[in-house]
Amino acid sequence: MSPLEAVEDAVIELPSDQDSTGRTLGKEEIELLTEVINSGTLTSTKGTMVNSLERRYEEILDVRHAVACASGTAAIHTAVGAIDPEPGDEIISSPITDMGAIAPILYQGAIPVFADVDPRTCNVTAKTIEDRLSNRTRGIIVTHLFGNPAEMTAIMKLADKHNISVIEDCAQAYLAKVDGKMVGTIGAIGAFSLQQGKHITTGEGGACVSICPGLARRMRLFVNKAWGYGDPNPDHYFLAPNYRLTELQGAVALAQMDKLEKGVKQRIDMAHRLTDQISDLPGIAPPWQADNTVHSYWRYCVWVDDAEIPGGSPALGAELKKKGIATAPRYIQKPAFQCAVIKDQRTFGNSRFPYSLARPEAVDYAPENFPGTFKGLHDILVLPWNELYNETHIDFIASAIRSAHKSLRNGG
Ligand SMILES: *Cc1c(COP(=O)(O)O)cnc(C)c1O
């Protein structure tokens, strides 16, 4: 066996974002947690950590207002609640995203309408959104999938023309940028997650941000049962949940925030290293990225052409699994509109509400209207990724991809 083959055969265990091998939790988090425990104040309504966390979000993103909340799903819910659609109004979202970018629309009595995606990025575009606009459209939730920004300039132009609010789902896109502007600060509201597998984590948690004081006020009320803390005559002004983060989570998040920039830089540097090593392979396309954008690489995704590589994405995934690399062929497997909650309209009892108010065209999921969605899902293979990947890990992944590519093209 030549030395090169020996290197190719060595299996390296990759850091995982599900445990300490791939997370940056350590003494900084413990120090702040100890402070909270010693203070005896675990609620953010009386403590300082969650408040400081919100100020850190504002500072890092350079945005006026941040409101911390219980999850990324809660952040999207809070954003939709702030926009306050009428029952039966429509909010456009993506069929390739987390259910957390869709379910909150239904909870607020609005109809999720799906725009097709660009198969090169699996992101919605101004054109696909425009195709789904109606006189009921109140908002658009734009997911920056895998950390690759959607085309916000064109989307904002369209939204402004029609007076529609844009919510940016940045759960996968901390510190991604479009023309030098952080995603999450371009639309009316940006939503972030602190779930276990995101760029930074408190296990569960989230935040939403806005430049608009009116929206920020509604966001703040929405996570607090709409109780007007600090008002002269407070009341529960409208229907809203308790989505507060605890001080314990605030402490961990605050320490995590200090590690964000370094982590994102490492994710990007390592992604570029991998791209350099695999971009010559016929049938495997590295992430496509628009000019003047920063992709912050929550995940590194490749597009696999099954005309070039027999078996396509699932076959490549199976080969990589033999080397201990657990990928997600086809990401979520099926578009969100094929999930029971949406397809079968399983909402509140047997009412089907709010679908009972929907225009038929808004809930028409005919596959021919979603060519980009099916093409994109068919082609993608999502690699695990995190900020503790180093050059050795990348070279291992690249070599595993190269040898899998060779073996599949030679007939498996
Ligand atoms: C993770 C995620 C969410 C939901 O966040 P949770 O904190 O898990 O509720 C929403 N949208 C996208 C794109 C996500 O990746």
The ligand as a Gaussian input file, in Angstrom:
#p B3LYP/6-31G(d) Opt

LIG

0 1
 C      -33.480000      25.271000      13.291000
 C      -34.304000      26.077000      12.393000
 C      -35.498000      26.675000      12.805000
 C      -36.129000      26.410000      14.134000
 O      -35.304000      26.670000      15.214000
 P      -35.579000      25.886000      16.596000
 O      -34.681000      26.630000      17.548000
 O      -35.149000      24.485000      16.382000
 O      -37.003000      26.027000      16.924000
 C      -36.180000      27.494000      11.926000
 N      -35.721000      27.699000      10.690000
 C      -34.587000      27.124000      10.239000
 C      -34.139000      27.426000       8.853000
 C      -33.843000      26.291000      11.072000
 O      -32.733000      25.732000      10.610000

